[in-house]
Amino acid sequence: MTDPLILQPAKPADACVIWLHGLGADRYDFMPVAEALQEDLLSTRFVLPQAPIRPVTINGGYEMPSWYDITAMSPARSISLEELEISAQTVMDLIEAQKRTGIDASRIFLAGFSQGGAVVYHTAFLKWQGPLGGVIALSTYAPTFSDELDLSASQQRIPTLCLHGQYDDVVQNAMGRTAMEYLKHHGVTVTWQEYPMGHEVLPQEIERIGQWLSERLR
């Protein structure tokens, strides 16, 4: 597997954001965003992992960076749970690696766009059992959330920022709202904000993320 891109901060790192790209993108996709955020987050390291290259069924089997295969889009996405689990384990390994550098887990954040956000949701709220600084969910959905699942006390304490486009035609706004409502119903402190955009990232979002992270890293 390709090593993650690691952006060291100006000062010794005492916090970390692990940021997952979307389907078909790569670890450099959010590098400019991370660099912009580090202008204010002077002691926050950014870790940008790379999804493996694999065939994606809905794209005619074409091979591309993908955290998991998507086999059907309707009525709801059908995915490879096995590959999702492997990706979640990759994220947990990255969390443990950051802890070994001396960063407390309560100052480690998971961020993800689109498919990367789905992996982040699954990791933070179904797999990881320790503290986390928070989750940043961008234009994403939660394919493994269901009414049968219960969140642990530590999972309920993970603050979550959900940002979504009003005109998103890839991951519909309603899919993002469903994930947000699930977390809220289960006691998670969730902030929801939407923007007049499609499946993309706007400068206003990055500014909001910077504010949200700064509030939690004082």
N, C-alpha and C positions, 0 to 999 in steps of 0.2 A: 504494500500500500504506500502511496505517496505521502511523504512527511507533511505535516501541516505547516503553513506559513505562520511564523511567529514574529509579531511586531513588538519590540521591546519599547517601554516608555522612557521618557526623558529622565525620570527619577527611578530609584529602586522599586520594583514592582511589589505592591501590596494588595492588588486586586487583578482579576482576569475576566475577560469576556471571550467565551468560545462561540464562534459565529459560523453557522452552517449556510452554505450557498444553496441555491435552488437547482432544480432539474436542468441538466445540460450546461450549467455554468461550471466555474472552477474556483479554486481557493483564492485566486486573485480578484474575484468579482467584487468583493466588499473591502478590498485593501484601501481604496481611496476613502471610504467611509470610516474605516478604523483609524486611518491617519488623521482625518479631520477631527474625530472624537478625541484622539490623544492630545490635540492642541490644548484642551482643557483638562482632560483626565491624565494628569502628568505622571501618575504612578500606576496606571492600568495597562497590563499586558493584553494583547489581542492574539488569540490563537484561531487561525482560519484553516480548518481541515479540508481535505480534498476527497470527494466521493469517488468510489471506484468506477471504472468504465464497465458498463454492462448493457446487454440488450434491454430495450424498453418496449414492451409489447404494444402499447397504444401508439407508439411511433414506428410501427411496422417492423419491430425487432432491431431497429437501428441502435448501434452501440453509442452510448454517451455517458458522461458523469451522472450517476444516479444513486441516491441513497437506498432506493428499493424499486423493484419493478412495479409498474401500474398496468394491470391486465385488462381493466375495463373502466370506463368513465361514468356509466349510468346503469341503474338509477343512482347508485353511489359508487365512489371509487372502490375498485377491487385491487388489492395490493398483495405483494409478497410479504407476509408477516415474518417469515424467516429472515429475509434480508433487512427488514426494519429492525429486528432484534439485534442483528449483527452491527448495524449502524449505531444503535443505542449503546451497545457495549463499547464501540469505538469512542463515543462521547464520554462514557463513564471512565474509560481508561485515561482520557485526556484530563478529566477532573482530578483523578488520582495523581496524575503526573504533576499537575499544578500544585496540589496539596504537598507533594514531596519537595517542591521548591520553597515551601514555607508560607504559601498563601492559604489562609483559612477558607474553608468551603463556604462560609457565610459571605465571602467576598468574591465568589466565583459565579458568574452569570452565564446563562445559555441563551443564545440568540439564533434565530433561523428565519430564512425567507422561504415561503412556499413549501416545497417538499422538505427543505432543511428545517423549517419550523415544525412540520409534522413529527420529525425525528426528535426535536427538542421537547415537544409536548409529551411524547411517549416516554422519553428518558426521564424527564423531571417528575412526571406525575404517575408513572406506572412502574418505573424501574429503580430509580435512585432513592435511597432511603435515608440519606443524611441531609443536613442543611444545604441551602443554596442561597446566593444573594438575590436571585430573581430570574425571571424568564422574559425574553423579548420575542414576541410572536408577530412576524411581519407577513401579511397577505397569505395566511396559512389556515390550516384546518387540523382536526384531530381525528384521524381515522380509527383510533383504538379507544376513544372515550365511549363509555356506555353506562347505562343506569345500573349495571351489575357491579361496577367498580367502586371501591371505597378508597378515599385518600387517607394516608396516615397523617398523624399530627404534624410531622415535619413537612410533609408535602403541602398541607393546608397553609403553612406559614411561608410559602414561596410567592412573593409578590410578582404579578404578571402584567406586562404592558402589551396590549393587543392593538396593532395598527393595521388598517385595512382600507382598500380603495372602494369607493362607492360604486364604481363602474367596472370592477374586476370581472373579466369574463373568463378567467382561467380558474381561479379559486373564488367562487361566488361569495359576495359579502355575507350572505346568509350562512354559509359554511363557517366563516370566521366567527360570526355571532353565536352560532350553536356551541362552538368550543368555549367561547367566553362565558356563555350562560351556564354551561356545565360546571366550569370552575367556580363561578360565583355561587351557584347552588350548593357546592360542596365546601364552601367556607373560605375560598381563596380570595385574597384582596386583588381585584382585577381592575385595571384601567383600560377602557376602550376608547379609541379615537379613530375616526375615519376621515378620509380625504377625498376631494373630487378628482380621482385618478383611476387608472386601470390597474393592471398587474405590474406594479413598478414601485420605485422608491423616490420620494420627493425630498428636496432639501429641508422642508419644514419637518418632515419625519425625523431626519437625522438630528435636527436641533432639539426636538422633543425627546428623543432617546438620550441625548447628552444631558438634558435637564434631569430626566428620570434617574439616570445612573448617578449623577452628581448628588442628588438628594439622598441616595442610599450609600454613598461612599464618603460621607462627611467624617 
